[in-house]
Amino acid sequence: MNHHSPPLLHTVEPMDAQVPVRWRASVACRLDARGIAWDGVHIAFDRIRTVAYSSRQHSVNLVQSRVSRRIVLEAPDARIDIHLGHQPFGPRFDDVHRAVYDAVVAAVHEAAEPRLRAEGLRRIAAGEPLHIGPLTLTHAGLGHRHHHSVRPVSWERLPVALLEGTQVVVRATVSRDGDQPWTLDMMTPNAVLLPELLVEATRAFA
């Protein structure tokens, strides 16, 4: 007889907050082990299909700057777009915005991204290409549809991705003359999966 243990809930720190977004306006945000609710829209972690997030610093004038933070989560039937700190004028809520951004990103990283990477690896193993922005991942390696003259980077060349500022930078660890890194904006759907996904794909297909 097979005994199936109950699925483990993710170690997501619960949060229930009213997040100020502009003058006298706030948005309800709730996190729990099952999903996220933002401004009345709820998405369960196991229904998320694409994730994207990034923080950017903007100069307001010569002596001040603001940090805008954005998170976009998409499911087949819902979309959450959290955009914080992008108003050029009005009160500053940097501390609470940073706390909310960090909590949501940590929850998504823990509760949704491992499943998305595993699903991507299964698609590649089944012979189906996986597209992330301009990149195409197959069992043979990594290609870029805007660089047709450049041969795909095979998994044996150990491609890696690093988050640098607001970009995801992809390069081959085993480099060749003329190699140029490929860059994607972090807000490209699922680009933030690439650092861990490329490690896992190399382990699986190299």
C-alpha positions in Angstrom: 0.0 0.0 0.0 1.3 3.4 -0.9 1.2 6.1 1.8 1.2 9.6 0.5 2.2 12.3 3.0 0.3 15.6 2.8 1.9 18.3 0.7 4.1 20.6 2.7 3.0 24.2 2.8 5.6 26.7 1.8 7.5 28.6 4.4 6.0 31.9 3.5 5.9 34.6 6.1 2.2 35.7 6.4 1.6 39.4 5.9 -1.6 41.5 6.0 -1.0 45.1 5.3 -2.5 48.3 4.0 0.2 49.7 1.7 0.2 53.4 1.1 0.6 54.2 -2.6 -0.2 57.9 -2.9 -1.9 60.7 -1.0 -4.6 59.3 1.3 -4.8 56.1 -0.7 -3.7 52.6 0.2 -4.0 49.1 -1.2 -4.7 45.9 0.8 -1.9 43.3 0.5 -2.2 39.8 2.0 0.3 36.9 1.8 -0.2 33.5 3.2 1.1 30.0 2.4 -1.3 29.5 -0.5 -1.1 32.8 -2.4 -1.1 36.5 -2.6 -3.9 39.1 -2.7 -3.3 42.6 -3.9 -6.0 45.3 -4.3 -8.8 42.7 -4.4 -7.1 40.3 -6.9 -6.0 36.9 -5.5 -3.6 34.5 -7.2 -2.7 31.1 -5.7 1.0 30.4 -5.9 0.3 27.1 -7.8 -1.5 29.0 -10.5 1.2 31.6 -11.3 2.6 31.1 -14.8 5.0 34.1 -15.1 6.8 36.2 -12.6 8.8 39.4 -12.9 10.1 41.9 -10.5 12.7 44.7 -10.3 13.6 47.8 -8.3 15.0 50.9 -10.1 16.5 54.1 -8.8 15.2 57.3 -10.4 16.7 60.8 -10.1 14.1 63.4 -9.1 16.5 66.3 -9.1 20.2 66.9 -8.5 20.0 65.9 -4.8 17.1 63.5 -4.5 16.2 60.1 -5.9 13.4 57.7 -5.6 13.3 53.9 -5.8 10.4 52.4 -7.8 9.6 48.8 -7.2 7.5 46.6 -9.4 6.2 43.0 -9.3 4.0 41.4 -12.0 2.5 38.0 -11.4 0.3 36.3 -14.1 -2.0 33.4 -13.9 -4.3 32.0 -16.6 -7.2 34.0 -15.3 -5.7 36.9 -13.2 -2.9 39.4 -13.2 -1.4 41.3 -10.3 0.8 44.4 -11.0 2.3 45.9 -7.9 3.9 49.2 -8.7 5.4 51.1 -5.8 7.2 54.4 -5.4 6.8 55.4 -9.1 4.9 58.7 -8.4 7.4 61.6 -8.9 5.6 63.7 -6.3 3.9 63.2 -3.1 4.9 61.5 0.2 7.6 59.0 0.3 6.9 55.5 1.6 10.3 53.9 1.0 10.5 51.8 4.2 7.1 50.2 3.9 7.4 49.8 0.1 10.8 48.0 0.6 9.3 45.7 3.2 6.3 44.8 1.1 8.5 44.3 -2.0 11.0 42.1 -0.2 8.2 40.0 1.4 6.3 39.4 -1.9 9.5 38.6 -3.8 10.7 36.2 -1.1 7.3 34.4 -1.1 7.2 34.1 -4.9 10.8 32.8 -4.9 9.9 30.2 -2.3 6.5 29.2 -3.3 6.2 29.6 -7.1 9.6 29.8 -8.8 10.8 26.2 -8.0 7.6 24.8 -9.6 8.0 27.1 -12.7 11.6 26.0 -13.2 10.7 22.3 -12.8 7.9 22.7 -15.3 10.3 24.4 -17.7 12.8 21.6 -17.3 10.2 19.0 -18.0 9.2 20.8 -21.2 12.8 20.9 -22.4 13.3 17.2 -21.6 10.2 16.4 -23.6 11.6 18.1 -26.7 9.6 21.3 -26.4 11.5 24.6 -26.6 11.2 27.0 -23.6 11.0 30.7 -24.5 12.0 33.4 -22.0 12.0 36.7 -23.8 14.4 36.4 -26.7 16.0 33.3 -25.3 15.1 29.8 -26.4 16.1 26.8 -24.1 16.3 23.3 -25.6 18.0 20.1 -24.6 20.9 21.2 -26.8 21.5 24.5 -25.2 20.6 28.2 -25.2 19.8 30.3 -28.3 18.9 34.0 -28.9 16.4 34.7 -31.6 17.9 38.2 -32.3 21.4 36.8 -32.8 20.9 34.4 -35.6 24.6 34.6 -36.6 25.7 33.4 -33.1 25.6 29.7 -32.5 23.6 28.5 -29.6 25.5 28.1 -26.3 25.6 24.4 -25.5 25.1 23.3 -21.9 28.6 22.0 -21.9 29.8 25.6 -22.0 28.1 26.2 -18.7 25.9 29.2 -19.4 25.2 31.3 -16.3 22.8 34.2 -15.5 23.4 36.9 -13.0 21.0 39.7 -11.8 22.9 42.9 -12.3 21.0 46.0 -11.5 17.8 45.8 -13.4 19.1 43.3 -16.0 19.6 39.6 -16.2 23.0 39.0 -17.9 23.6 35.7 -19.5 27.1 34.5 -20.5 29.0 31.3 -21.1 31.4 30.3 -18.3 33.5 28.4 -21.0 33.9 31.4 -23.2 35.1 31.8 -26.8 36.6 34.7 -28.7 34.0 37.1 -29.7 31.4 36.0 -27.1 29.1 38.8 -26.0 26.8 38.5 -23.0 23.1 38.6 -23.6 21.0 40.9 -21.5 17.3 40.8 -20.6 15.3 43.3 -18.6 14.3 41.8 -15.3 10.7 42.7 -16.0 10.7 40.2 -18.9 8.3 37.5 -17.9 10.2 34.7 -16.1 13.7 36.2 -16.7 14.3 36.1 -13.0 14.1 32.3 -13.1 17.2 32.2 -15.3 20.0 32.2 -12.6 18.8 29.0 -11.0 17.1 27.5 -14.1 20.4 27.6 -16.1 22.2 25.8 -13.3 19.5 23.1 -13.1 19.4 22.8 -16.9 23.1 22.4 -17.2 23.0 19.7 -14.5 20.2 17.9 -16.4 21.4 18.2 -20.0 25.1 18.8 -20.2 
